[in-house]
Amino acid sequence: MATHFISDLHLCEAVPGLNRLFVDTLAAWRGKIDALYILGDLFEYWVGDDDDSPFKREMLAAMAAFSAETPLYVMHGNRDFLLGPVFEADSGAKLLAEPTEVTLYGRRFLLCHGDALCRDDVAYQQFRAMVRNPAWQQALLAKSLTERHAIAAQIRAASDLKKQQTGLDEIGDVTDAAVAELLAEHDAPTLIHGHTHRPAHHVHRLPDGRSAERWVIADWHDGAGGYLRVDEKSVTAHPLR
C-alpha cells in the first residue's frame, strides 16, 4: 500500500480531458491506496461552495465515491482558496491547513501548496495576503455568482498576461531562503509541494547543518499528469500515463 500526492490539476469546464482523467484516476485508485492528498489548485478557480454547476457536481460526486473508501485530503491553492465546509461535506474530503505535518509509514513530511515560498514575486505575495484575508473573502462571497465569476476571469487574465512577461521563470519559483526557513520551523525532514509546475527532487542544507529533501509534484496538462507515491521504503515520482 502507498499514499499518493497530486497537485495543480486546474480542472474546469474548458478541459474535459483532464476532468475525465481525474474521474478515471479516482476510480482506479479507490480502495487501492492508503490515502490521497491534493495539495492545491485542484480547480482552475472556485468562486464559492454555492456555485452548483453540472461540472462541479460531477467532480464532487467522483470525490465522494472515492472518499467513501479511501481517505481524501485537500489543501487550498492560489486558484481555489475559497473551498469551504460545503465542499468538504459534498466531496468527503478533509481540508488541510497550510502548512501541515503528517507522519506516513514512520516518516515525517511537511506539506504545503508552495506559492508562499515564491518570495521574489513581491506583487504576488501582496495579492496572496489579500485573498487569504477572511474579511476579503467574506466580502467577495457576499457578491453575486455573476460578479464572482467576472472577478475570477479578471484574475485569470492577469495571471496569463504575467506568464508572458520576461523573467517570470526566475520570480515564479520558490526561494531557497523561504524553503530553509519553513523547514527550520518544523521537525520534518521532507517537504512536498506543488504550485511551481517544476517537478523535481531537491536536497537542501539547512543553517543548523541538517539535510532536508524537497519534492515538487508535477502539474496536470494536455491530458496527462503525474503524482508522488510514498510508501514504507521511498518517495517516487510517476507519470499517470
Disulfide bonds with the S-S distance in Angstrom:
none
